[in-house]
């Protein structure tokens, strides 16, 4: 009997199970497609957040570099 992890709760269950006994996740085709769509939406949302975060980090890097440059200019 092979085991695999439930994509929802990550518990190990039988590969023949149609419903996870722990969380009730259904392994029917329609449910799996809905779950894949949800994962894709999460991935796109996280990608947008990462882009915003990278821009913000770049702005802080520039501010820090300017601060160091000004401090070096005024102390010499």
Secondary structure as GFF3:
##gff-version 3
##sequence-region A 1 76
A	DSSP	beta_strand	3	5	.	.	.	ID=ss1
A	DSSP	beta_strand	12	14	.	.	.	ID=ss2
A	DSSP	alpha_helix	29	75	.	.	.	ID=ss3
###
